Amino acid sequence: MEDKHIILGVKIHDRVKEAGEVQKTLTKYGCSIKTRLGLHEVSDDYCSSSGLVLLELTGPVEDQNKLHEELLKIPGVITRKMEF
C-alpha cells in the first residue's frame, strides 16, 4: 500500500491579528509538519492582509488531528484537508 499524503490548507483571514496564534500552533506540532509553504499576495505597493499556508503532514494521525483541531479554534482561520 502506498503512503498517504495529507495536505492541510490553512486560510488566515487577517495575518496581522491571527498569524501569531497560527505560528504558535504550528510550532507546537512541528514534528507533524513535513513541508510548509506560505502564500500571500505582495507587490511593490501592496501586501495582502490574508494568507494561505499549505502543510504536508506526517507522523501519528492523532497528532495531525490535534493540530487540525487547534487551528480550527483560532478565529479567522479556515482549513481544508486533502488526501492523496
Biopython code that builds the backbone (N, CA, C, O; Angstrom):
import numpy as np
from Bio.PDB.StructureBuilder import StructureBuilder

atoms = [
    (1, "MET", "N", (0.841, -1.189, 0.000)),
    (1, "MET", "CA", (0.000, 0.000, 0.000)),
    (1, "MET", "C", (0.884, 1.250, 0.000)),
    (1, "MET", "O", (1.885, 1.311, 0.714)),
    (2, "GLU", "N", (0.515, 2.220, -0.786)),
    (2, "GLU", "CA", (1.261, 3.477, -0.858)),
    (2, "GLU", "C", (1.054, 4.303, 0.402)),
    (2, "GLU", "O", (0.024, 4.208, 1.069)),
    (3, "ASP", "N", (2.059, 5.115, 0.709)),
    (3, "ASP", "CA", (1.906, 6.066, 1.811)),
    (3, "ASP", "C", (0.895, 7.123, 1.419)),
    (3, "ASP", "O", (0.842, 7.558, 0.269)),
    (4, "LYS", "N", (0.091, 7.534, 2.395)),
    (4, "LYS", "CA", (-0.844, 8.617, 2.150)),
    (4, "LYS", "C", (-0.105, 9.940, 2.249)),
    (4, "LYS", "O", (0.823, 10.096, 3.042)),
    (5, "HIS", "N", (-0.530, 10.880, 1.437)),
    (5, "HIS", "CA", (-0.034, 12.250, 1.524)),
    (5, "HIS", "C", (-1.199, 13.106, 1.993)),
    (5, "HIS", "O", (-2.211, 13.225, 1.301)),
    (6, "ILE", "N", (-1.055, 13.695, 3.156)),
    (6, "ILE", "CA", (-2.091, 14.541, 3.735)),
    (6, "ILE", "C", (-1.639, 15.999, 3.604)),
    (6, "ILE", "O", (-0.579, 16.382, 4.097)),
    (7, "ILE", "N", (-2.462, 16.798, 2.932)),
    (7, "ILE", "CA", (-2.196, 18.224, 2.768)),
    (7, "ILE", "C", (-3.288, 18.990, 3.512)),
    (7, "ILE", "O", (-4.479, 18.754, 3.309)),
    (8, "LEU", "N", (-2.860, 19.907, 4.374)),
    (8, "LEU", "CA", (-3.808, 20.736, 5.105)),
    (8, "LEU", "C", (-3.614, 22.173, 4.644)),
    (8, "LEU", "O", (-2.537, 22.747, 4.801)),
    (9, "GLY", "N", (-4.666, 22.747, 4.076)),
    (9, "GLY", "CA", (-4.651, 24.148, 3.679)),
    (9, "GLY", "C", (-5.188, 24.991, 4.817)),
    (9, "GLY", "O", (-6.231, 24.673, 5.387)),
    (10, "VAL", "N", (-4.487, 26.063, 5.154)),
    (10, "VAL", "CA", (-4.877, 26.936, 6.257)),
    (10, "VAL", "C", (-5.017, 28.352, 5.712)),
    (10, "VAL", "O", (-4.021, 28.972, 5.340)),
    (11, "LYS", "N", (-6.228, 28.862, 5.663)),
    (11, "LYS", "CA", (-6.510, 30.219, 5.205)),
    (11, "LYS", "C", (-6.578, 31.132, 6.424)),
    (11, "LYS", "O", (-7.368, 30.907, 7.341)),
    (12, "ILE", "N", (-5.740, 32.163, 6.419)),
    (12, "ILE", "CA", (-5.689, 33.118, 7.524)),
    (12, "ILE", "C", (-6.304, 34.421, 7.032)),
    (12, "ILE", "O", (-5.771, 35.069, 6.131)),
    (13, "HIS", "N", (-7.419, 34.797, 7.623)),
    (13, "HIS", "CA", (-8.158, 35.976, 7.173)),
    (13, "HIS", "C", (-7.375, 37.269, 7.415)),
    (13, "HIS", "O", (-7.270, 38.106, 6.518)),
    (14, "ASP", "N", (-6.831, 37.434, 8.608)),
    (14, "ASP", "CA", (-6.106, 38.664, 8.955)),
    (14, "ASP", "C", (-4.755, 38.257, 9.545)),
    (14, "ASP", "O", (-4.656, 37.925, 10.726)),
    (15, "ARG", "N", (-3.715, 38.286, 8.704)),
    (15, "ARG", "CA", (-2.392, 37.818, 9.135)),
    (15, "ARG", "C", (-1.868, 38.603, 10.329)),
    (15, "ARG", "O", (-1.231, 38.025, 11.210)),
    (16, "VAL", "N", (-2.118, 39.891, 10.378)),
    (16, "VAL", "CA", (-1.618, 40.712, 11.485)),
    (16, "VAL", "C", (-2.230, 40.245, 12.804)),
    (16, "VAL", "O", (-1.535, 40.151, 13.816)),
    (17, "LYS", "N", (-3.512, 39.958, 12.792)),
    (17, "LYS", "CA", (-4.241, 39.581, 14.002)),
    (17, "LYS", "C", (-4.039, 38.105, 14.374)),
    (17, "LYS", "O", (-3.910, 37.789, 15.556)),
    (18, "GLU", "N", (-4.011, 37.203, 13.393)),
    (18, "GLU", "CA", (-4.070, 35.772, 13.668)),
    (18, "GLU", "C", (-2.766, 35.002, 13.456)),
    (18, "GLU", "O", (-2.642, 33.874, 13.933)),
    (19, "ALA", "N", (-1.801, 35.579, 12.758)),
    (19, "ALA", "CA", (-0.589, 34.842, 12.412)),
    (19, "ALA", "C", (0.196, 34.378, 13.641)),
    (19, "ALA", "O", (0.787, 33.298, 13.620)),
    (20, "GLY", "N", (0.210, 35.168, 14.699)),
    (20, "GLY", "CA", (0.947, 34.790, 15.903)),
    (20, "GLY", "C", (0.421, 33.509, 16.518)),
    (20, "GLY", "O", (1.192, 32.623, 16.887)),
    (21, "GLU", "N", (-0.898, 33.414, 16.625)),
    (21, "GLU", "CA", (-1.524, 32.210, 17.200)),
    (21, "GLU", "C", (-1.345, 31.013, 16.274)),
    (21, "GLU", "O", (-1.126, 29.894, 16.737)),
    (22, "VAL", "N", (-1.437, 31.248, 14.965)),
    (22, "VAL", "CA", (-1.209, 30.167, 13.995)),
    (22, "VAL", "C", (0.229, 29.673, 14.116)),
    (22, "VAL", "O", (0.467, 28.466, 14.160)),
    (23, "GLN", "N", (1.184, 30.591, 14.170)),
    (23, "GLN", "CA", (2.595, 30.210, 14.287)),
    (23, "GLN", "C", (2.858, 29.416, 15.562)),
    (23, "GLN", "O", (3.592, 28.428, 15.546)),
    (24, "LYS", "N", (2.262, 29.852, 16.654)),
    (24, "LYS", "CA", (2.409, 29.150, 17.935)),
    (24, "LYS", "C", (1.918, 27.703, 17.819)),
    (24, "LYS", "O", (2.560, 26.781, 18.323)),
    (25, "THR", "N", (0.795, 27.514, 17.163)),
    (25, "THR", "CA", (0.227, 26.179, 16.977)),
    (25, "THR", "C", (1.097, 25.339, 16.051)),
    (25, "THR", "O", (1.324, 24.160, 16.320)),
    (26, "LEU", "N", (1.589, 25.931, 14.961)),
    (26, "LEU", "CA", (2.448, 25.189, 14.040)),
    (26, "LEU", "C", (3.747, 24.772, 14.728)),
    (26, "LEU", "O", (4.253, 23.675, 14.492)),
    (27, "THR", "N", (4.279, 25.636, 15.567)),
    (27, "THR", "CA", (5.498, 25.297, 16.301)),
    (27, "THR", "C", (5.237, 24.148, 17.277)),
    (27, "THR", "O", (6.050, 23.232, 17.400)),
    (28, "LYS", "N", (4.109, 24.204, 17.961)),
    (28, "LYS", "CA", (3.737, 23.156, 18.919)),
    (28, "LYS", "C", (3.682, 21.783, 18.248)),
    (28, "LYS", "O", (4.070, 20.779, 18.847)),
    (29, "TYR", "N", (3.200, 21.742, 17.010)),
    (29, "TYR", "CA", (3.049, 20.480, 16.278)),
    (29, "TYR", "C", (4.069, 20.363, 15.146)),
    (29, "TYR", "O", (3.805, 19.717, 14.133)),
    (30, "GLY", "N", (5.224, 20.985, 15.320)),
    (30, "GLY", "CA", (6.253, 20.996, 14.283)),
    (30, "GLY", "C", (6.683, 19.620, 13.801)),
    (30, "GLY", "O", (7.031, 19.461, 12.631)),
    (31, "CYS", "N", (6.664, 18.623, 14.679)),
    (31, "CYS", "CA", (7.073, 17.271, 14.281)),
    (31, "CYS", "C", (6.019, 16.579, 13.409)),
    (31, "CYS", "O", (6.277, 15.507, 12.861)),
    (32, "SER", "N", (4.844, 17.182, 13.282)),
    (32, "SER", "CA", (3.792, 16.631, 12.415)),
    (32, "SER", "C", (3.790, 17.287, 11.037)),
    (32, "SER", "O", (2.985, 16.926, 10.179)),
    (33, "ILE", "N", (4.687, 18.249, 10.822)),
    (33, "ILE", "CA", (4.727, 19.008, 9.572)),
    (33, "ILE", "C", (5.988, 18.655, 8.806)),
    (33, "ILE", "O", (7.103, 18.958, 9.228)),
    (34, "LYS", "N", (5.780, 17.999, 7.659)),
    (34, "LYS", "CA", (6.908, 17.620, 6.808)),
    (34, "LYS", "C", (7.312, 18.787, 5.902)),
    (34, "LYS", "O", (8.497, 19.074, 5.734)),
    (35, "THR", "N", (6.307, 19.456, 5.320)),
    (35, "THR", "CA", (6.542, 20.566, 4.409)),
    (35, "THR", "C", (5.571, 21.688, 4.740)),
    (35, "THR", "O", (4.409, 21.444, 5.066)),
    (36, "ARG", "N", (6.063, 22.929, 4.652)),
    (36, "ARG", "CA", (5.218, 24.099, 4.913)),
    (36, "ARG", "C", (5.489, 25.131, 3.834)),
    (36, "ARG", "O", (6.639, 25.466, 3.552)),
    (37, "LEU", "N", (4.409, 25.634, 3.230)),
    (37, "LEU", "CA", (4.521, 26.637, 2.174)),
    (37, "LEU", "C", (3.541, 27.760, 2.478)),
    (37, "LEU", "O", (2.339, 27.519, 2.588)),
    (38, "GLY", "N", (4.039, 28.983, 2.615)),
    (38, "GLY", "CA", (3.188, 30.132, 2.883)),
    (38, "GLY", "C", (2.999, 30.962, 1.630)),
    (38, "GLY", "O", (3.956, 31.228, 0.904)),
    (39, "LEU", "N", (1.761, 31.375, 1.375)),
    (39, "LEU", "CA", (1.430, 32.156, 0.190)),
    (39, "LEU", "C", (0.607, 33.384, 0.593)),
    (39, "LEU", "O", (-0.333, 33.281, 1.382)),
    (40, "HIS", "N", (0.967, 34.527, 0.048)),
    (40, "HIS", "CA", (0.116, 35.711, 0.159)),
    (40, "HIS", "C", (0.491, 36.666, -0.961)),
    (40, "HIS", "O", (1.612, 36.650, -1.471)),
    (41, "GLU", "N", (-0.475, 37.499, -1.331)),
    (41, "GLU", "CA", (-0.261, 38.449, -2.419)),
    (41, "GLU", "C", (0.628, 39.582, -1.968)),
    (41, "GLU", "O", (0.432, 40.153, -0.894)),
    (42, "VAL", "N", (1.602, 39.904, -2.788)),
    (42, "VAL", "CA", (2.501, 41.003, -2.458)),
    (42, "VAL", "C", (3.010, 41.633, -3.748)),
    (42, "VAL", "O", (3.238, 40.946, -4.744)),
    (43, "SER", "N", (3.183, 42.955, -3.712)),
    (43, "SER", "CA", (3.782, 43.678, -4.832)),
    (43, "SER", "C", (4.535, 44.857, -4.228)),
    (43, "SER", "O", (4.618, 44.978, -3.005)),
    (44, "ASP", "N", (5.080, 45.722, -5.066)),
    (44, "ASP", "CA", (5.854, 46.860, -4.560)),
    (44, "ASP", "C", (5.050, 47.762, -3.629)),
    (44, "ASP", "O", (5.598, 48.332, -2.686)),
    (45, "ASP", "N", (3.746, 47.892, -3.894)),
    (45, "ASP", "CA", (2.944, 48.822, -3.096)),
    (45, "ASP", "C", (1.763, 48.158, -2.377)),
    (45, "ASP", "O", (0.850, 48.845, -1.920)),
    (46, "TYR", "N", (1.782, 46.833, -2.278)),
    (46, "TYR", "CA", (0.652, 46.148, -1.649)),
    (46, "TYR", "C", (1.105, 44.842, -1.008)),
    (46, "TYR", "O", (1.884, 44.088, -1.591)),
    (47, "CYS", "N", (0.608, 44.584, 0.196)),
    (47, "CYS", "CA", (0.841, 43.310, 0.873)),
    (47, "CYS", "C", (-0.490, 42.876, 1.466)),
    (47, "CYS", "O", (-1.022, 43.545, 2.351)),
    (48, "SER", "N", (-1.023, 41.778, 0.992)),
    (48, "SER", "CA", (-2.333, 41.289, 1.404)),
    (48, "SER", "C", (-2.386, 41.020, 2.905)),
    (48, "SER", "O", (-1.415, 40.547, 3.497)),
    (49, "SER", "N", (-3.520, 41.323, 3.505)),
    (49, "SER", "CA", (-3.693, 41.046, 4.932)),
    (49, "SER", "C", (-4.060, 39.587, 5.186)),
    (49, "SER", "O", (-3.962, 39.112, 6.317)),
    (50, "SER", "N", (-4.485, 38.868, 4.136)),
    (50, "SER", "CA", (-4.814, 37.453, 4.307)),
    (50, "SER", "C", (-3.666, 36.599, 3.764)),
    (50, "SER", "O", (-2.792, 37.090, 3.050)),
    (51, "GLY", "N", (-3.688, 35.333, 4.109)),
    (51, "GLY", "CA", (-2.641, 34.443, 3.630)),
    (51, "GLY", "C", (-3.115, 33.007, 3.609)),
    (51, "GLY", "O", (-4.154, 32.667, 4.174)),
    (52, "LEU", "N", (-2.345, 32.182, 2.955)),
    (52, "LEU", "CA", (-2.641, 30.761, 2.838)),
    (52, "LEU", "C", (-1.372, 29.990, 3.168)),
    (52, "LEU", "O", (-0.297, 30.301, 2.656)),
    (53, "VAL", "N", (-1.502, 28.986, 4.023)),
    (53, "VAL", "CA", (-0.386, 28.114, 4.370)),
    (53, "VAL", "C", (-0.777, 26.701, 3.966)),
    (53, "VAL", "O", (-1.850, 26.218, 4.329)),
    (54, "LEU", "N", (0.095, 26.041, 3.216)),
    (54, "LEU", "CA", (-0.116, 24.646, 2.846)),
    (54, "LEU", "C", (0.845, 23.792, 3.658)),
    (54, "LEU", "O", (2.050, 24.043, 3.679)),
    (55, "LEU", "N", (0.299, 22.778, 4.328)),
    (55, "LEU", "CA", (1.094, 21.900, 5.174)),
    (55, "LEU", "C", (1.003, 20.473, 4.656)),
    (55, "LEU", "O", (-0.093, 19.977, 4.395)),
    (56, "GLU", "N", (2.142, 19.810, 4.505)),
    (56, "GLU", "CA", (2.164, 18.376, 4.250)),
    (56, "GLU", "C", (2.406, 17.736, 5.612)),
    (56, "GLU", "O", (3.445, 17.956, 6.236)),
    (57, "LEU", "N", (1.438, 16.940, 6.069)),
    (57, "LEU", "CA", (1.504, 16.375, 7.409)),
    (57, "LEU", "C", (2.174, 15.011, 7.407)),
    (57, "LEU", "O", (2.175, 14.299, 6.402)),
    (58, "THR", "N", (2.744, 14.664, 8.554)),
    (58, "THR", "CA", (3.428, 13.388, 8.727)),
    (58, "THR", "C", (3.245, 12.938, 10.174)),
    (58, "THR", "O", (2.747, 13.696, 11.007)),
    (59, "GLY", "N", (3.645, 11.719, 10.468)),
    (59, "GLY", "CA", (3.595, 11.229, 11.840)),
    (59, "GLY", "C", (2.243, 10.670, 12.223)),
    (59, "GLY", "O", (1.385, 10.439, 11.371)),
    (60, "PRO", "N", (2.061, 10.453, 13.531)),
    (60, "PRO", "CA", (0.812, 9.850, 14.018)),
    (60, "PRO", "C", (-0.427, 10.665, 13.634)),
    (60, "PRO", "O", (-0.444, 11.890, 13.750)),
    (61, "VAL", "N", (-1.446, 9.967, 13.181)),
    (61, "VAL", "CA", (-2.699, 10.610, 12.769)),
    (61, "VAL", "C", (-3.316, 11.380, 13.934)),
    (61, "VAL", "O", (-3.924, 12.430, 13.729)),
    (62, "GLU", "N", (-3.166, 10.868, 15.144)),
    (62, "GLU", "CA", (-3.726, 11.545, 16.316)),
    (62, "GLU", "C", (-3.121, 12.952, 16.465)),
    (62, "GLU", "O", (-3.836, 13.909, 16.763)),
    (63, "ASP", "N", (-1.814, 13.069, 16.259)),
    (63, "ASP", "CA", (-1.160, 14.374, 16.352)),
    (63, "ASP", "C", (-1.593, 15.294, 15.211)),
    (63, "ASP", "O", (-1.778, 16.494, 15.415)),
    (64, "GLN", "N", (-1.753, 14.737, 14.019)),
    (64, "GLN", "CA", (-2.235, 15.524, 12.879)),
    (64, "GLN", "C", (-3.628, 16.070, 13.176)),
    (64, "GLN", "O", (-3.925, 17.230, 12.891)),
    (65, "ASN", "N", (-4.472, 15.226, 13.749)),
    (65, "ASN", "CA", (-5.838, 15.650, 14.081)),
    (65, "ASN", "C", (-5.842, 16.732, 15.157)),
    (65, "ASN", "O", (-6.640, 17.668, 15.087)),
    (66, "LYS", "N", (-4.962, 16.616, 16.150)),
    (66, "LYS", "CA", (-4.872, 17.641, 17.202)),
    (66, "LYS", "C", (-4.441, 18.984, 16.604)),
    (66, "LYS", "O", (-4.989, 20.027, 16.960)),
    (67, "LEU", "N", (-3.470, 18.957, 15.706)),
    (67, "LEU", "CA", (-3.033, 20.171, 15.021)),
    (67, "LEU", "C", (-4.208, 20.814, 14.293)),
    (67, "LEU", "O", (-4.458, 22.012, 14.426)),
    (68, "HIS", "N", (-4.922, 20.002, 13.525)),
    (68, "HIS", "CA", (-6.074, 20.493, 12.760)),
    (68, "HIS", "C", (-7.120, 21.103, 13.695)),
    (68, "HIS", "O", (-7.629, 22.193, 13.435)),
    (69, "GLU", "N", (-7.437, 20.398, 14.780)),
    (69, "GLU", "CA", (-8.449, 20.873, 15.724)),
    (69, "GLU", "C", (-8.050, 22.201, 16.372)),
    (69, "GLU", "O", (-8.887, 23.089, 16.539)),
    (70, "GLU", "N", (-6.773, 22.334, 16.735)),
    (70, "GLU", "CA", (-6.321, 23.584, 17.360)),
    (70, "GLU", "C", (-6.359, 24.748, 16.381)),
    (70, "GLU", "O", (-6.694, 25.870, 16.762)),
    (71, "LEU", "N", (-6.017, 24.490, 15.124)),
    (71, "LEU", "CA", (-6.097, 25.556, 14.116)),
    (71, "LEU", "C", (-7.541, 26.018, 13.935)),
    (71, "LEU", "O", (-7.792, 27.211, 13.759)),
    (72, "LEU", "N", (-8.485, 25.089, 13.975)),
    (72, "LEU", "CA", (-9.899, 25.434, 13.806)),
    (72, "LEU", "C", (-10.432, 26.309, 14.934)),
    (72, "LEU", "O", (-11.422, 27.017, 14.750)),
    (73, "LYS", "N", (-9.794, 26.270, 16.089)),
    (73, "LYS", "CA", (-10.234, 27.070, 17.233)),
    (73, "LYS", "C", (-9.800, 28.538, 17.126)),
    (73, "LYS", "O", (-10.281, 29.387, 17.876)),
    (74, "ILE", "N", (-8.895, 28.831, 16.197)),
    (74, "ILE", "CA", (-8.401, 30.204, 16.058)),
    (74, "ILE", "C", (-9.397, 31.009, 15.212)),
    (74, "ILE", "O", (-9.645, 30.656, 14.059)),
    (75, "PRO", "N", (-9.972, 32.086, 15.768)),
    (75, "PRO", "CA", (-10.912, 32.897, 14.989)),
    (75, "PRO", "C", (-10.242, 33.442, 13.726)),
    (75, "PRO", "O", (-9.095, 33.888, 13.762)),
    (76, "GLY", "N", (-10.974, 33.401, 12.610)),
    (76, "GLY", "CA", (-10.456, 33.926, 11.352)),
    (76, "GLY", "C", (-9.625, 32.932, 10.559)),
    (76, "GLY", "O", (-9.053, 33.285, 9.528)),
    (77, "VAL", "N", (-9.552, 31.692, 11.031)),
    (77, "VAL", "CA", (-8.780, 30.653, 10.338)),
    (77, "VAL", "C", (-9.733, 29.598, 9.801)),
    (77, "VAL", "O", (-10.603, 29.106, 10.519)),
    (78, "ILE", "N", (-9.558, 29.256, 8.530)),
    (78, "ILE", "CA", (-10.354, 28.222, 7.863)),
    (78, "ILE", "C", (-9.385, 27.162, 7.352)),
    (78, "ILE", "O", (-8.299, 27.498, 6.880)),
    (79, "THR", "N", (-9.761, 25.890, 7.440)),
    (79, "THR", "CA", (-8.889, 24.827, 6.948)),
    (79, "THR", "C", (-9.618, 23.938, 5.953)),
    (79, "THR", "O", (-10.844, 23.822, 5.971)),
    (80, "ARG", "N", (-8.837, 23.319, 5.093)),
    (80, "ARG", "CA", (-9.345, 22.306, 4.155)),
    (80, "ARG", "C", (-8.289, 21.201, 4.089)),
    (80, "ARG", "O", (-7.091, 21.479, 4.043)),
    (81, "LYS", "N", (-8.736, 19.975, 4.084)),
    (81, "LYS", "CA", (-7.831, 18.823, 4.105)),
    (81, "LYS", "C", (-7.945, 18.039, 2.806)),
    (81, "LYS", "O", (-9.040, 17.816, 2.289)),
    (82, "MET", "N", (-6.793, 17.626, 2.290)),
    (82, "MET", "CA", (-6.751, 16.793, 1.080)),
    (82, "MET", "C", (-5.947, 15.536, 1.380)),
    (82, "MET", "O", (-4.927, 15.596, 2.066)),
    (83, "GLU", "N", (-6.403, 14.404, 0.868)),
    (83, "GLU", "CA", (-5.670, 13.149, 0.984)),
    (83, "GLU", "C", (-5.388, 12.598, -0.393)),
    (83, "GLU", "O", (-6.273, 12.546, -1.247)),
    (84, "PHE", "N", (-4.142, 12.182, -0.607)),
    (84, "PHE", "CA", (-3.760, 11.583, -1.876)),
    (84, "PHE", "C", (-3.229, 10.191, -1.608)),
    (84, "PHE", "O", (-2.843, 9.487, -2.540)),
]
sb = StructureBuilder()
sb.init_structure("model")
sb.init_model(0)
sb.init_chain("A")
sb.init_seg("    ")
for serial, (resi, resn, name, xyz) in enumerate(atoms, 1):
    if name == "N":
        sb.init_residue(resn, " ", resi, " ")
    sb.init_atom(name, np.array(xyz, "f"), 0.0, 1.0, " ", f" {name:<3s}", serial, name[0])
structure = sb.get_structure()
